[in-house]
Amino acid sequence: MSKELNKNIGKLEAQVAILQKTTTDLADEVHKLSAQMNRWKGGGMVLLVIGTSLGFIVDTLFKIVGK
């Protein structure tokens, strides 16, 4: 094999190693986010209900004051 081919194969091997590391890091981050979402699963619904209620109240007040 030629020197250039060996050089290109070496570059590709290095890029594959970087991709494998990045994929592993990404999988770890997804696992951490999933664990955090499972821990706070009820909290998201509470925030949604509070935000919706507050929005309804503010909208109603604007309609009353606007008349």
C-alpha positions in Angstrom: 0.0 0.0 0.0 1.1 3.5 -0.6 2.1 6.0 2.0 -0.8 8.3 1.1 -3.3 5.4 1.5 -1.9 4.6 4.9 -2.0 8.2 5.9 -5.7 8.4 4.8 -6.6 5.3 6.7 -4.9 6.7 9.8 -7.0 9.9 9.5 -10.2 7.9 9.1 -9.3 5.8 12.1 -8.8 8.9 14.2 -12.1 10.3 13.0 -13.9 7.1 13.9 -12.4 7.2 17.3 -13.6 10.8 17.8 -17.1 9.8 16.6 -17.2 6.8 19.0 -16.2 9.1 21.9 -18.8 11.7 20.9 -21.5 9.0 20.6 -20.7 7.7 24.1 -20.8 11.2 25.5 -24.1 11.8 23.9 -25.6 8.6 25.2 -24.4 9.5 28.7 -26.1 13.0 28.4 -29.3 11.4 27.2 -29.3 9.0 30.1 -28.8 11.8 32.6 -31.6 13.9 31.0 -33.9 10.9 31.0 -33.2 10.3 34.7 -33.8 13.9 35.6 -37.1 14.0 33.6 -38.2 10.8 35.4 -37.4 12.5 38.8 -39.4 15.6 37.9 -42.2 14.1 35.9 -45.0 15.4 38.1 -43.3 18.9 38.4 -43.8 19.6 34.7 -47.5 19.0 34.9 -47.8 21.3 37.9 -45.9 24.1 36.1 -48.2 23.6 33.1 -51.3 23.9 35.2 -50.0 27.0 37.1 -49.0 28.7 33.8 -52.4 28.0 32.2 -54.3 29.2 35.2 -52.2 32.4 35.5 -52.7 33.0 31.8 -56.4 32.6 32.1 -56.6 35.0 35.1 -54.5 37.7 33.4 -56.5 37.4 30.1 -59.7 37.7 32.1 -58.4 40.8 33.9 -57.4 42.4 30.6 -60.8 41.8 29.2 -62.5 43.3 32.3 -60.2 46.4 32.3 -60.4 46.8 28.6 -64.2 47.3 28.6 
